[in-house]
Amino acid sequence: MSHLKSLDELEKIRQRALQETRVRQSGQKTQVVVGMGTCGIAAGARETMAAILAELGKRNLTEVMVTQTGCIGLCDREPLVDVIKPGQAKVTYARVDAEKARMIVAQHIINDQVIGEWAIATR
């Protein structure tokens, strides 16, 4: 059995447990959809997808479903990422590079804060 070394470590464990509980209690999974048509891939969607998966893994967020889709016709705004949270409007983010992808996980997926300056649509 390992022992806690600090109050900060305990707080991190508490925060992770709260996040996991919130997702489980919703009964539905948060979904992240990355545009992976040829236009999205050319714009860097593979790196965006990899950053999202890595950030979710780093934070142990196993209840988030990440999928891909083809081109939706907004090629000049690729890579596109949709965040669909149960009970909330779908948010589409444009020009999502790896850094933005990590911020979307931290701010929107975990803390329910839409990053308005990057969002191009909500429905």
C-alpha positions as CSV (number, residue, x, y, z in Angstrom):
1,M,0.0,0.0,0.0
2,S,1.4,3.4,-1.0
3,H,1.2,6.4,1.4
4,L,0.2,9.9,0.4
5,K,3.2,12.3,0.5
6,S,1.3,15.6,0.6
7,L,-2.0,17.4,0.8
8,D,-1.5,18.4,-2.8
9,E,-1.4,14.7,-3.8
10,L,-4.6,14.1,-1.8
11,E,-6.3,17.0,-3.5
12,K,-5.3,15.7,-7.0
13,I,-6.8,12.3,-6.1
14,R,-10.0,13.9,-4.9
15,Q,-10.4,16.0,-8.0
16,R,-9.8,13.0,-10.3
17,A,-12.4,11.0,-8.3
18,L,-14.9,13.9,-8.6
19,Q,-14.4,14.1,-12.4
20,E,-14.9,10.4,-12.8
21,T,-18.0,10.4,-10.6
22,R,-19.6,13.3,-12.6
23,V,-19.1,11.5,-15.8
24,R,-20.5,8.2,-14.4
25,Q,-23.5,9.8,-12.8
26,S,-24.6,11.4,-16.1
27,G,-25.4,7.9,-17.4
28,Q,-24.1,9.0,-20.8
29,K,-20.7,9.6,-22.2
30,T,-19.2,12.8,-23.3
31,Q,-18.3,12.5,-27.0
32,V,-15.4,14.1,-28.9
33,V,-15.6,13.9,-32.7
34,V,-12.5,14.9,-34.7
35,G,-12.9,15.7,-38.4
36,M,-10.6,13.2,-40.2
37,G,-11.4,13.8,-43.9
38,T,-8.5,14.4,-46.2
39,C,-8.8,18.1,-45.6
40,G,-8.7,17.6,-41.8
41,I,-5.8,15.3,-42.0
42,A,-3.9,17.7,-44.2
43,A,-4.6,20.5,-41.7
44,G,-3.2,18.4,-38.8
45,A,-6.2,16.4,-37.5
46,R,-4.0,13.3,-36.7
47,E,-1.9,15.4,-34.2
48,T,-5.1,16.9,-32.8
49,M,-6.6,13.5,-32.3
50,A,-3.4,12.2,-30.7
51,A,-3.3,15.2,-28.3
52,I,-6.9,14.7,-27.2
53,L,-6.3,11.0,-26.6
54,A,-3.0,11.6,-24.7
55,E,-4.6,14.3,-22.5
56,L,-7.6,12.1,-21.7
57,G,-5.2,9.3,-20.8
58,K,-3.0,11.5,-18.7
59,R,-6.1,12.6,-16.7
60,N,-7.5,9.1,-16.5
61,L,-10.8,10.2,-18.2
62,T,-11.9,6.8,-19.5
63,E,-15.6,7.7,-19.8
64,V,-15.1,10.1,-22.8
65,M,-15.8,8.5,-26.2
66,V,-13.5,9.8,-29.0
67,T,-14.5,9.1,-32.6
68,Q,-13.8,10.5,-36.0
69,T,-15.8,11.7,-38.9
70,G,-15.2,12.6,-42.5
71,C,-15.3,16.1,-44.1
72,I,-18.3,18.2,-43.2
73,G,-17.6,21.0,-45.7
74,L,-15.7,23.5,-43.6
75,C,-12.3,22.6,-45.0
76,D,-10.8,26.1,-44.4
77,R,-11.5,25.7,-40.7
78,E,-10.0,22.3,-40.2
79,P,-9.1,20.6,-37.9
80,L,-12.6,20.6,-36.5
81,V,-13.5,19.1,-33.2
82,D,-17.0,18.6,-31.8
83,V,-17.6,18.3,-28.0
84,I,-20.9,16.7,-27.2
85,K,-21.7,16.6,-23.4
86,P,-25.0,15.0,-22.2
87,G,-27.6,17.7,-21.6
88,Q,-25.6,20.4,-23.2
89,A,-25.4,21.9,-26.7
90,K,-22.9,20.4,-29.1
91,V,-19.9,22.8,-29.6
92,T,-17.8,22.8,-32.7
93,Y,-14.2,24.1,-32.4
94,A,-12.2,25.2,-35.5
95,R,-8.5,25.1,-36.3
96,V,-7.8,22.9,-33.3
97,D,-4.1,22.2,-33.1
98,A,-2.5,19.9,-30.4
99,E,-2.2,22.8,-27.9
100,K,-5.8,23.9,-28.3
101,A,-6.9,20.2,-28.1
102,R,-5.3,19.9,-24.6
103,M,-7.0,23.2,-23.5
104,I,-10.4,21.9,-24.7
105,V,-10.0,18.8,-22.6
106,A,-9.0,20.8,-19.5
107,Q,-11.5,23.7,-19.8
108,H,-14.5,22.3,-21.7
109,I,-14.6,18.5,-21.0
110,I,-13.5,18.7,-17.4
111,N,-14.7,22.1,-16.2
112,D,-17.7,22.7,-18.6
113,Q,-16.3,26.0,-19.8
114,V,-16.8,26.5,-23.5
115,I,-13.8,28.4,-25.1
116,G,-15.9,30.9,-27.0
117,E,-13.2,32.4,-29.1
118,W,-12.4,29.0,-30.8
119,A,-16.1,27.8,-31.1
120,I,-17.7,28.3,-34.5
121,A,-21.1,26.7,-33.7
122,T,-23.2,25.5,-30.8
123,R,-26.4,23.4,-31.3
